[in-house]
Amino acid sequence: VTHSIAACIGSLMINSKQLDNESPVSIFAVNTCYATVQDGTFFDGSGFAALVREGYKVRSDVNITLEFRTTAMHGVLLGVSSAKVDAIGLEIVNSKVLFHVNNGAGRITATYEPRGMNSLCDGKWHKLQANKTKHRISLIIDGHLVQTDNPYIQSTSADTNNPIYVGGYPADVKQNCLTSKSSFRGCLRNLMLTKGQQAELFDFSRAFDLRGVFPHSCPGAEH
């Protein structure tokens, strides 16, 4: 076995002597154990998860679905970019969800703004679906659809070739379709990207770079 265990360990004794786990000699990727947990991945607001090291190609069509839970008003959800301007991005800005797409001719944005007393930053789970079909984009939050006009109808393909960054991105990485640099604080689950009939469910424990991300559990409430 070469990988770490996703679990809580306590009261560890060797030769009848209890080990002090409050002041370890060294520590790496060990988080608090929560009294109540939920399925999902916890982002502590300091980092990101990087998926698909060889680069993800959005091209003409992609459908992104995920669920999120947060009390923060700002945070990057997902970004895929290129060295040029082509990119897609999902983010929370001022409690609104923004889906940006640039197929090379210019950025367009679909914005979901909660109405009345509804909030997306209430610590409850919300379902998100972002769809790009050639030059058309749409955003569905908890069943509410938002669409936006695209004046660049001849430009249909986002020629991305960089990794998928979730919950944030490194300072030296360019993201052409994200306006926020704030890392996401909260929980994500069921991230799936679908192209045509091919759906890919992403396991954050398989990310090639994880910083401030705990893939196997979410605290039941904010800690």
Accessible surface in RSA format (square Angstrom, percent):
REM  Atomic radii and reference values for relative SASA: ProtOr
REM  Chains: A
REM  Algorithm: Lee & Richards
REM  Probe-radius: 1.40
REM  Slices: 20
REM RES _ NUM      All-atoms   Total-Side   Main-Chain    Non-polar    All polar
REM                ABS   REL    ABS   REL    ABS   REL    ABS   REL    ABS   REL
RES VAL A   1   170.29 112.1  92.69  83.9  77.60 187.0 101.52  88.2  68.77 186.5
RES THR A   2   145.42 103.4 104.10 105.5  41.32  98.5  83.64 112.3  61.78  93.4
RES HIS A   3   141.53  77.4 123.20  85.6  18.33  46.9  90.34  93.1  51.20  59.6
RES SER A   4   105.61  89.2  78.84 105.2  26.77  61.7  46.58  99.2  59.03  82.7
RES ILE A   5   128.83  73.3 103.81  77.3  25.02  60.3 109.38  78.8  19.45  52.8
RES ALA A   6    57.15  52.5  18.22  28.1  38.93  88.6  28.69  40.4  28.46  75.4
RES ALA A   7    64.71  59.5  21.93  33.8  42.78  97.3  35.01  49.3  29.70  78.7
RES CYS A   8    85.11  64.4  56.00  62.5  29.11  68.4  27.82  70.5  57.29  61.8
RES ILE A   9   116.37  66.2  88.27  65.8  28.10  67.7  92.81  66.8  23.56  63.9
RES GLY A  10    52.89  65.2   0.00   N/A  52.89  65.2  26.75  73.4  26.14  58.5
RES SER A  11    87.79  74.2  65.80  87.8  21.99  50.6  29.67  63.2  58.12  81.4
RES LEU A  12    92.91  51.7  87.85  62.8   5.07  12.7  90.22  63.4   2.69   7.2
RES MET A  13   103.77  53.7  79.14  52.4  24.63  58.6  44.43  37.8  59.34  78.6
RES ILE A  14    97.87  55.7  91.66  68.3   6.20  15.0  94.87  68.3   2.99   8.1
RES ASN A  15   145.30 100.2 109.01 105.3  36.29  87.4  36.44  87.7 108.86 105.2
RES SER A  16   104.95  88.7  73.82  98.5  31.13  71.7  39.80  84.8  65.15  91.3
RES LYS A  17   149.60  73.0 145.77  89.4   3.83   9.1  92.42  83.2  57.18  60.9
RES GLN A  18   107.66  60.2  88.93  65.0  18.74  44.6  24.59  52.3  83.08  63.0
RES LEU A  19    78.06  43.5  68.85  49.3   9.21  23.1  70.30  49.4   7.75  20.9
RES ASP A  20    93.92  65.8  68.02  67.7  25.90  61.3  44.25 104.2  49.66  49.5
RES ASN A  21   100.01  69.0  79.47  76.8  20.54  49.5  35.53  85.5  64.48  62.3
RES GLU A  22   153.81  88.3 124.70  94.3  29.11  69.3  53.42 103.3 100.39  82.0
RES SER A  23    80.10  67.7  57.23  76.4  22.87  52.7  49.06 104.5  31.04  43.5
RES PRO A  24    62.33  45.4  35.83  32.7  26.49  96.3  42.53  35.1  19.80 123.1
RES VAL A  25   162.23 106.7 125.44 113.6  36.78  88.6 132.83 115.4  29.40  79.7
RES SER A  26    96.06  81.2  72.55  96.8  23.51  54.2  44.51  94.8  51.55  72.2
RES ILE A  27   114.59  65.2  83.95  62.5  30.64  73.8  90.37  65.1  24.23  65.7
RES PHE A  28   183.64  91.9 166.28 103.0  17.36  45.2 169.84 103.0  13.79  39.5
RES ALA A  29    80.85  74.3  39.08  60.3  41.76  95.0  49.23  69.3  31.61  83.7
RES VAL A  30   102.60  67.5  77.84  70.5  24.76  59.7  80.57  70.0  22.03  59.7
RES ASN A  31    52.67  36.3  29.45  28.5  23.23  55.9  13.77  33.1  38.91  37.6
RES THR A  32    89.65  63.8  71.79  72.8  17.85  42.5  48.01  64.5  41.64  62.9
RES CYS A  33    68.58  51.9  44.97  50.2  23.60  55.5  28.49  72.2  40.09  43.2
RES TYR A  34    28.79  13.4  11.72   6.7  17.07  44.4   7.16   5.4  21.63  26.7
RES ALA A  35   107.28  98.6  61.66  95.2  45.62 103.8  74.26 104.6  33.02  87.5
RES THR A  36    86.65  61.6  81.84  83.0   4.81  11.5  73.71  99.0  12.94  19.6
RES VAL A  37    85.81  56.5  60.54  54.8  25.27  60.9  60.54  52.6  25.27  68.5
RES GLN A  38    67.33  37.7  58.63  42.9   8.70  20.7  25.82  55.0  41.51  31.5
RES ASP A  39   118.87  83.3 111.92 111.4   6.95  16.4  30.12  70.9  88.76  88.5
RES GLY A  40    13.54  16.7   0.00   N/A  13.54  16.7   6.18  17.0   7.36  16.5
RES THR A  41     6.13   4.4   6.13   6.2   0.00   0.0   0.00   0.0   6.13   9.3
RES PHE A  42    13.48   6.7  13.48   8.4   0.00   0.0  13.48   8.2   0.00   0.0
RES PHE A  43     2.10   1.1   2.10   1.3   0.00   0.0   2.10   1.3   0.00   0.0
RES ASP A  44    47.21  33.1  34.48  34.3  12.73  30.1  11.99  28.2  35.22  35.1
RES GLY A  45    30.07  37.1   0.00   N/A  30.07  37.1   6.12  16.8  23.96  53.7
RES SER A  46    87.21  73.7  51.07  68.2  36.14  83.3  47.82 101.8  39.39  55.2
RES GLY A  47     6.31   7.8   0.00   N/A   6.31   7.8   3.96  10.9   2.35   5.3
RES PHE A  48     7.34   3.7   7.34   4.5   0.00   0.0   7.34   4.5   0.00   0.0
RES ALA A  49     0.00   0.0   0.00   0.0   0.00   0.0   0.00   0.0   0.00   0.0
RES ALA A  50     0.67   0.6   0.67   1.0   0.00   0.0   0.67   0.9   0.00   0.0
RES LEU A  51     7.18   4.0   6.38   4.6   0.79   2.0   7.18   5.0   0.00   0.0
RES VAL A  52    33.74  22.2  17.98  16.3  15.76  38.0  25.42  22.1   8.32  22.6
RES ARG A  53   163.41  68.6 146.77  74.8  16.64  39.6  58.72  80.2 104.69  63.5
RES GLU A  54   142.39  81.8 111.91  84.7  30.49  72.6  69.71 134.8  72.68  59.3
RES GLY A  55     7.70   9.5   0.00   N/A   7.70   9.5   0.29   0.8   7.40  16.6
RES TYR A  56    20.04   9.4  18.77  10.7   1.27   3.3  18.03  13.6   2.00   2.5
RES LYS A  57    87.99  42.9  81.70  50.1   6.29  15.0  57.23  51.5  30.75  32.8
RES VAL A  58     0.00   0.0   0.00   0.0   0.00   0.0   0.00   0.0   0.00   0.0
RES ARG A  59   126.61  53.2 126.61  64.5   0.00   0.0  38.27  52.3  88.34  53.5
RES SER A  60    35.15  29.7  34.93  46.6   0.22   0.5  14.88  31.7  20.27  28.4
RES ASP A  61    50.47  35.4  49.24  49.0   1.23   2.9  20.65  48.6  29.82  29.7
RES VAL A  62     1.66   1.1   0.00   0.0   1.66   4.0   1.20   1.0   0.45   1.2
RES ASN A  63    30.95  21.3  30.40  29.4   0.55   1.3  11.11  26.7  19.84  19.2
RES ILE A  64     0.13   0.1   0.13   0.1   0.00   0.0   0.13   0.1   0.00   0.0
RES THR A  65    41.93  29.8  41.93  42.5   0.00   0.0  33.36  44.8   8.57  13.0
RES LEU A  66     4.06   2.3   0.46   0.3   3.59   9.0   1.83   1.3   2.22   6.0
RES GLU A  67    20.60  11.8  20.60  15.6   0.00   0.0   4.60   8.9  16.00  13.1
RES PHE A  68     0.00   0.0   0.00   0.0   0.00   0.0   0.00   0.0   0.00   0.0
RES ARG A  69    18.46   7.8  18.09   9.2   0.38   0.9   4.17   5.7  14.30   8.7
RES THR A  70     1.66   1.2   0.55   0.6   1.11   2.6   1.41   1.9   0.25   0.4
RES THR A  71    71.76  51.0  51.79  52.5  19.97  47.6  35.86  48.2  35.90  54.3
RES ALA A  72    31.73  29.2  22.90  35.3   8.82  20.1  31.14  43.8   0.59   1.6
RES MET A  73   103.39  53.5  98.30  65.1   5.09  12.1  57.26  48.7  46.13  61.1
RES HIS A  74    75.21  41.1  69.62  48.4   5.59  14.3  45.26  46.6  29.95  34.8
RES GLY A  75     0.00   0.0   0.00   N/A   0.00   0.0   0.00   0.0   0.00   0.0
RES VAL A  76     0.18   0.1   0.18   0.2   0.00   0.0   0.18   0.2   0.00   0.0
RES LEU A  77     0.00   0.0   0.00   0.0   0.00   0.0   0.00   0.0   0.00   0.0
RES LEU A  78     0.25   0.1   0.25   0.2   0.00   0.0   0.25   0.2   0.00   0.0
RES GLY A  79     0.00   0.0   0.00   N/A   0.00   0.0   0.00   0.0   0.00   0.0
RES VAL A  80     0.00   0.0   0.00   0.0   0.00   0.0   0.00   0.0   0.00   0.0
RES SER A  81     0.00   0.0   0.00   0.0   0.00   0.0   0.00   0.0   0.00   0.0
RES SER A  82     3.57   3.0   2.65   3.5   0.92   2.1   2.65   5.7   0.92   1.3
RES ALA A  83    88.05  81.0  60.97  94.1  27.08  61.6  69.20  97.4  18.85  49.9
RES LYS A  84   161.72  78.9 153.02  93.9   8.70  20.7 104.27  93.9  57.45  61.2
RES VAL A  85    73.40  48.3  73.40  66.4   0.00   0.0  73.40  63.8   0.00   0.0
RES ASP A  86    11.93   8.4  11.93  11.9   0.00   0.0   1.64   3.9  10.28  10.3
RES ALA A  87     0.00   0.0   0.00   0.0   0.00   0.0   0.00   0.0   0.00   0.0
RES ILE A  88     0.30   0.2   0.25   0.2   0.05   0.1   0.25   0.2   0.05   0.1
RES GLY A  89     0.41   0.5   0.00   N/A   0.41   0.5   0.28   0.8   0.13   0.3
RES LEU A  90     0.26   0.1   0.26   0.2   0.00   0.0   0.26   0.2   0.00   0.0
RES GLU A  91     0.00   0.0   0.00   0.0   0.00   0.0   0.00   0.0   0.00   0.0
RES ILE A  92     0.78   0.4   0.78   0.6   0.00   0.0   0.78   0.6   0.00   0.0
RES VAL A  93    33.64  22.1  33.15  30.0   0.49   1.2  33.15  28.8   0.49   1.3
RES ASN A  94    83.67  57.7  74.76  72.2   8.91  21.5  13.79  33.2  69.88  67.5
RES SER A  95    26.95  22.8  26.95  36.0   0.00   0.0  19.53  41.6   7.42  10.4
RES LYS A  96    68.42  33.4  68.42  42.0   0.00   0.0  17.70  15.9  50.71  54.0
RES VAL A  97     0.00   0.0   0.00   0.0   0.00   0.0   0.00   0.0   0.00   0.0
RES LEU A  98    25.43  14.2  25.43  18.2   0.00   0.0  25.43  17.9   0.00   0.0
RES PHE A  99     0.20   0.1   0.20   0.1   0.00   0.0   0.20   0.1   0.00   0.0
RES HIS A 100     4.69   2.6   4.69   3.3   0.00   0.0   4.69   4.8   0.00   0.0
RES VAL A 101     0.89   0.6   0.40   0.4   0.50   1.2   0.40   0.3   0.50   1.3
RES ASN A 102    13.70   9.4  13.70  13.2   0.00   0.0   0.00   0.0  13.70  13.2
RES ASN A 103    13.92   9.6   4.43   4.3   9.49  22.8   2.78   6.7  11.15  10.8
RES GLY A 104    36.15  44.6   0.00   N/A  36.15  44.6  12.32  33.8  23.82  53.4
RES ALA A 105    55.75  51.3  23.01  35.5  32.74  74.5  33.21  46.8  22.55  59.7
RES GLY A 106    18.98  23.4   0.00   N/A  18.98  23.4  15.45  42.4   3.53   7.9
RES ARG A 107   102.60  43.1  74.70  38.1  27.90  66.4  26.38  36.1  76.21  46.2
RES ILE A 108    13.94   7.9   9.36   7.0   4.58  11.0  13.94  10.0   0.00   0.0
RES THR A 109    43.38  30.9  26.88  27.3  16.50  39.3  18.84  25.3  24.54  37.1
RES ALA A 110     0.44   0.4   0.00   0.0   0.44   1.0   0.44   0.6   0.00   0.0
RES THR A 111    56.23  40.0  41.63  42.2  14.60  34.8  28.78  38.7  27.46  41.5
RES TYR A 112    24.81  11.6  24.72  14.1   0.09   0.2  10.65   8.0  14.16  17.5
RES GLU A 113   100.98  58.0  89.11  67.4  11.87  28.3  22.70  43.9  78.28  63.9
RES PRO A 114    24.55  17.9   9.91   9.0  14.64  53.2   9.92   8.2  14.63  90.9
RES ARG A 115   202.93  85.2 196.67 100.3   6.26  14.9  71.67  98.0 131.26  79.6
RES GLY A 116    79.53  98.1   0.00   N/A  79.53  98.1  42.74 117.3  36.79  82.4
RES MET A 117   192.31  99.6 163.06 107.9  29.26  69.7 132.49 112.6  59.82  79.3
RES ASN A 118   106.06  73.1  91.63  88.5  14.43  34.7  20.41  49.1  85.65  82.8
RES SER A 119    43.77  37.0  35.66  47.6   8.10  18.7  28.35  60.4  15.42  21.6
RES LEU A 120     4.76   2.6   4.76   3.4   0.00   0.0   4.76   3.3   0.00   0.0
RES CYS A 121    17.07  12.9   4.41   4.9  12.66  29.8   4.41  11.2  12.66  13.7
RES ASP A 122    59.80  41.9  31.74  31.6  28.06  66.3  28.19  66.3  31.61  31.5
RES GLY A 123    20.43  25.2   0.00   N/A  20.43  25.2   8.26  22.7  12.18  27.3
RES LYS A 124   138.98  67.8 135.31  83.0   3.67   8.7  82.60  74.3  56.38  60.1
RES TRP A 125    54.75  22.0  31.87  15.4  22.88  53.7  31.30  16.7  23.45  38.0
RES HIS A 126    18.63  10.2  17.51  12.2   1.11   2.8  17.28  17.8   1.35   1.6
RES LYS A 127   133.09  64.9 132.10  81.1   1.00   2.4  75.86  68.3  57.23  61.0
RES LEU A 128     3.85   2.1   0.00   0.0   3.85   9.7   1.14   0.8   2.71   7.3
RES GLN A 129    61.42  34.3  61.10  44.7   0.32   0.8   7.03  15.0  54.39  41.3
RES ALA A 130     0.00   0.0   0.00   0.0   0.00   0.0   0.00   0.0   0.00   0.0
RES ASN A 131    41.04  28.3  40.92  39.5   0.12   0.3   6.90  16.6  34.14  33.0
RES LYS A 132     0.30   0.1   0.00   0.0   0.30   0.7   0.00   0.0   0.30   0.3
RES THR A 133    61.47  43.7  61.42  62.3   0.05   0.1  49.20  66.1  12.27  18.5
RES LYS A 134   111.47  54.4 111.47  68.4   0.00   0.0  54.19  48.8  57.27  61.0
RES HIS A 135    32.68  17.9  32.68  22.7   0.00   0.0  21.33  22.0  11.35  13.2
RES ARG A 136   154.51  64.9 152.35  77.7   2.16   5.1  53.93  73.7 100.58  61.0
RES ILE A 137     4.89   2.8   0.16   0.1   4.73  11.4   2.08   1.5   2.81   7.6
RES SER A 138    15.73  13.3  15.51  20.7   0.23   0.5   4.66   9.9  11.08  15.5
RES LEU A 139     0.09   0.0   0.00   0.0   0.09   0.2   0.09   0.1   0.00   0.0
RES ILE A 140    50.15  28.5  49.33  36.7   0.82   2.0  49.33  35.5   0.82   2.2
RES ILE A 141     0.02   0.0   0.02   0.0   0.00   0.0   0.02   0.0   0.00   0.0
RES ASP A 142    62.78  44.0  37.28  37.1  25.50  60.3  29.44  69.3  33.35  33.3
RES GLY A 143    66.18  81.6   0.00   N/A  66.18  81.6  31.76  87.2  34.42  77.1
RES HIS A 144   105.03  57.4 101.66  70.7   3.37   8.6  59.80  61.6  45.23  52.6
RES LEU A 145   103.22  57.5  71.91  51.4  31.31  78.7  71.91  50.5  31.31  84.3
RES VAL A 146    34.29  22.6  30.56  27.7   3.73   9.0  34.29  29.8   0.00   0.0
RES GLN A 147   127.01  71.0  98.68  72.1  28.34  67.5  20.86  44.4 106.16  80.5
RES THR A 148    43.50  30.9  25.36  25.7  18.14  43.2  11.08  14.9  32.42  49.0
RES ASP A 149   135.96  95.2 119.85 119.3  16.11  38.1  37.92  89.2  98.04  97.8
RES ASN A 150    17.37  12.0   4.56   4.4  12.81  30.8   1.75   4.2  15.62  15.1
RES PRO A 151   102.28  74.5  66.84  60.9  35.44 128.8  79.59  65.7  22.69 141.0
RES TYR A 152    83.53  39.0  76.58  43.6   6.95  18.1  45.83  34.4  37.69  46.5
RES ILE A 153    95.73  54.5  86.85  64.7   8.88  21.4  86.85  62.5   8.88  24.1
RES GLN A 154   160.92  90.0 134.34  98.2  26.58  63.3  65.98 140.4  94.95  72.0
RES SER A 155    24.87  21.0  17.62  23.5   7.26  16.7  16.21  34.5   8.66  12.1
RES THR A 156    44.58  31.7  41.36  41.9   3.22   7.7  16.15  21.7  28.43  43.0
RES SER A 157    34.99  29.6  30.90  41.2   4.09   9.4  27.89  59.4   7.10  10.0
RES ALA A 158     0.00   0.0   0.00   0.0   0.00   0.0   0.00   0.0   0.00   0.0
RES ASP A 159    84.29  59.0  74.42  74.1   9.87  23.3  32.06  75.4  52.23  52.1
RES THR A 160     2.86   2.0   0.00   0.0   2.86   6.8   0.00   0.0   2.86   4.3
RES ASN A 161    80.56  55.6  68.44  66.1  12.12  29.2  18.56  44.7  62.01  59.9
RES ASN A 162    38.42  26.5  37.75  36.5   0.66   1.6   2.34   5.6  36.07  34.9
RES PRO A 163    23.00  16.8  23.00  21.0   0.00   0.0  23.00  19.0   0.00   0.0
RES ILE A 164     0.00   0.0   0.00   0.0   0.00   0.0   0.00   0.0   0.00   0.0
RES TYR A 165    18.61   8.7  18.61  10.6   0.00   0.0   1.63   1.2  16.98  20.9
RES VAL A 166     0.01   0.0   0.01   0.0   0.00   0.0   0.01   0.0   0.00   0.0
RES GLY A 167     0.07   0.1   0.00   N/A   0.07   0.1   0.00   0.0   0.07   0.2
RES GLY A 168     0.67   0.8   0.00   N/A   0.67   0.8   0.67   1.8   0.00   0.0
RES TYR A 169    35.60  16.6  15.09   8.6  20.51  53.4   9.88   7.4  25.72  31.7
RES PRO A 170    18.13  13.2  12.99  11.8   5.14  18.7  18.13  15.0   0.00   0.0
RES ALA A 171   111.45 102.5  69.03 106.5  42.42  96.5  78.29 110.3  33.16  87.8
RES ASP A 172   132.30  92.7  92.02  91.6  40.28  95.2  50.53 118.9  81.78  81.6
RES VAL A 173    33.81  22.3  24.75  22.4   9.07  21.8  28.28  24.6   5.54  15.0
RES LYS A 174   130.98  63.9 118.50  72.7  12.48  29.7  85.36  76.8  45.63  48.6
RES GLN A 175    16.73   9.4   0.09   0.1  16.64  39.6   0.05   0.1  16.69  12.7
RES ASN A 176    23.28  16.1  13.48  13.0   9.80  23.6   9.20  22.2  14.08  13.6
RES CYS A 177     0.01   0.0   0.00   0.0   0.01   0.0   0.00   0.0   0.01   0.0
RES LEU A 178    11.99   6.7   0.03   0.0  11.96  30.1   0.03   0.0  11.96  32.2
RES THR A 179    82.29  58.5  45.42  46.0  36.86  87.9  47.13  63.3  35.15  53.1
RES SER A 180    14.41  12.2   7.63  10.2   6.78  15.6  12.02  25.6   2.39   3.3
RES LYS A 181   173.46  84.6 145.63  89.4  27.83  66.3 100.58  90.5  72.88  77.6
RES SER A 182    52.14  44.1  42.04  56.1  10.10  23.3  20.94  44.6  31.20  43.7
RES SER A 183    28.57  24.1  14.59  19.5  13.98  32.2   1.96   4.2  26.61  37.3
RES PHE A 184     1.95   1.0   1.18   0.7   0.77   2.0   1.18   0.7   0.77   2.2
RES ARG A 185    74.11  31.1  73.61  37.5   0.51   1.2  36.69  50.1  37.43  22.7
RES GLY A 186     2.59   3.2   0.00   N/A   2.59   3.2   2.59   7.1   0.00   0.0
RES CYS A 187     2.36   1.8   2.36   2.6   0.00   0.0   0.00   0.0   2.36   2.5
RES LEU A 188     0.87   0.5   0.85   0.6   0.02   0.0   0.85   0.6   0.02   0.0
RES ARG A 189    65.22  27.4  61.12  31.2   4.10   9.8  16.45  22.5  48.77  29.6
RES ASN A 190    84.52  58.3  71.65  69.2  12.87  31.0  18.74  45.1  65.79  63.6
RES LEU A 191     1.65   0.9   0.90   0.6   0.75   1.9   0.90   0.6   0.75   2.0
RES MET A 192    63.10  32.7  62.94  41.7   0.16   0.4  44.87  38.1  18.23  24.2
RES LEU A 193     2.28   1.3   0.12   0.1   2.16   5.4   0.12   0.1   2.16   5.8
RES THR A 194    31.77  22.6  29.70  30.1   2.07   4.9  22.78  30.6   8.99  13.6
RES LYS A 195    66.45  32.4  59.80  36.7   6.65  15.8  58.21  52.4   8.24   8.8
RES GLY A 196    64.93  80.1   0.00   N/A  64.93  80.1  42.02 115.3  22.91  51.3
RES GLN A 197   186.78 104.4 152.01 111.1  34.77  82.8  68.45 145.7 118.33  89.7
RES GLN A 198   138.21  77.3 130.32  95.2   7.89  18.8  42.26  90.0  95.95  72.8
RES ALA A 199    59.33  54.5  29.51  45.5  29.82  67.8  29.59  41.7  29.73  78.8
RES GLU A 200    83.23  47.8  80.63  61.0   2.60   6.2  27.87  53.9  55.36  45.2
RES LEU A 201   109.54  61.0  83.21  59.5  26.33  66.2  83.21  58.4  26.33  70.8
RES PHE A 202    22.56  11.3  11.76   7.3  10.80  28.1  13.38   8.1   9.18  26.3
RES ASP A 203    69.93  49.0  59.08  58.8  10.85  25.6  29.43  69.3  40.50  40.4
RES PHE A 204     9.51   4.8   6.86   4.3   2.65   6.9   6.86   4.2   2.65   7.6
RES SER A 205    46.81  39.6  19.93  26.6  26.88  61.9  11.52  24.5  35.29  49.4
RES ARG A 206   200.52  84.2 169.98  86.6  30.54  72.7  59.05  80.7 141.47  85.7
RES ALA A 207    17.65  16.2   0.00   0.0  17.65  40.2   0.04   0.1  17.61  46.6
RES PHE A 208    69.00  34.5  35.75  22.1  33.25  86.5  44.24  26.8  24.75  70.8
RES ASP A 209    39.46  27.6  35.11  34.9   4.35  10.3  10.68  25.1  28.78  28.7
RES LEU A 210    59.71  33.3  32.12  23.0  27.60  69.4  32.12  22.6  27.60  74.3
RES ARG A 211   123.20  51.7 118.23  60.3   4.97  11.8  47.65  65.1  75.55  45.8
RES GLY A 212    22.75  28.1   0.00   N/A  22.75  28.1   7.23  19.8  15.52  34.8
RES VAL A 213    10.28   6.8   0.26   0.2  10.02  24.1   0.26   0.2  10.02  27.2
RES PHE A 214    44.93  22.5  44.83  27.8   0.09   0.2  44.93  27.2   0.00   0.0
RES PRO A 215    34.16  24.9  22.46  20.5  11.70  42.5  22.46  18.5  11.70  72.7
RES HIS A 216   106.07  58.0  81.41  56.6  24.67  63.1  52.67  54.3  53.40  62.1
RES SER A 217    37.90  32.0  36.46  48.7   1.44   3.3  13.73  29.2  24.16  33.9
RES CYS A 218     0.00   0.0   0.00   0.0   0.00   0.0   0.00   0.0   0.00   0.0
RES PRO A 219     4.28   3.1   4.24   3.9   0.05   0.2   4.24   3.5   0.05   0.3
RES GLY A 220    23.82  29.4   0.00   N/A  23.82  29.4   5.71  15.7  18.10  40.5
RES ALA A 221    59.75  54.9  55.26  85.3   4.49  10.2  59.75  84.1   0.00   0.0
RES GLU A 222    77.95  44.8  49.39  37.4  28.56  68.0  38.64  74.7  39.31  32.1
RES HIS A 223   127.53  69.7  73.17  50.9  54.36 139.1  93.48  96.3  34.06  39.6
END  Absolute sums over single chains surface
CHAIN  1 A    12564.3       9714.0       2850.3       6591.1       5973.2
END  Absolute sums over all chains
TOTAL         12564.3       9714.0       2850.3       6591.1       5973.2
